[in-house]
């Protein structure tokens, strides 16, 4: 496995300012936030509600724009992109895993996984090969024709992981990926994320409230009042 720390950063935020307006009042979230994540890292972000975890994830996904500052992911300056450019960047470089899976109930597992590929210049056969490969990777090849309603929560989340990686992104953003799962299912999903990080070298940023989930990451950063106040590094 490539050495992570000291590498060129995969993600770099510098001097980031971000806030919202509510009832005419300005509410600051970040005031000069800095963050560096090396390529191939697996970072858990923890903190109380309102600390800025979801806002940070949305900025990294190119969904929320910075008020000011710099956001570089790989060779891309997301803070300088318009919405169309950020959308194109997401399709090529990022996968997202959600707490409540966000699967379409009228589609089978393989059809849900195929959705991101419909935006790419691939033949039907090429899409089918990719979908089959990632469903096998997450252990659900035999359930490709099943609908989400017939699957457990853990199985649905693994379909969500397959969908997130089918385009082979280098960055995975996870928003409470185990928040709706029992402990056994949660640990199976987290084992899969750790595999994707350590074996396939995906960079992963995971927002979680669960200290047990954070143990699967390489390091844990704690957000409080818009700033990082603590870091714990896992034993590799």
Protein Blocks (a to p, Z undefined) as FASTA:
>chain_A
ZZfbhpacfbdcehiacdddeehiacdfbghiacdddehiacddeddehilmmmmmmmmn
omaccfbdcddehjbcfklpcfklmmmmmmmmpccddfklopafkbcfklmmmmmmmmpc
cdfklmmmmmmmmmmmnopmmmmmpcfklpcfklmmmmmmmmmmmnopabdcdehkllmc
cfklmmmmmmmmmmmmmmnopacddddfbfklmmmpmbdcddeehiafbdcdddZZ
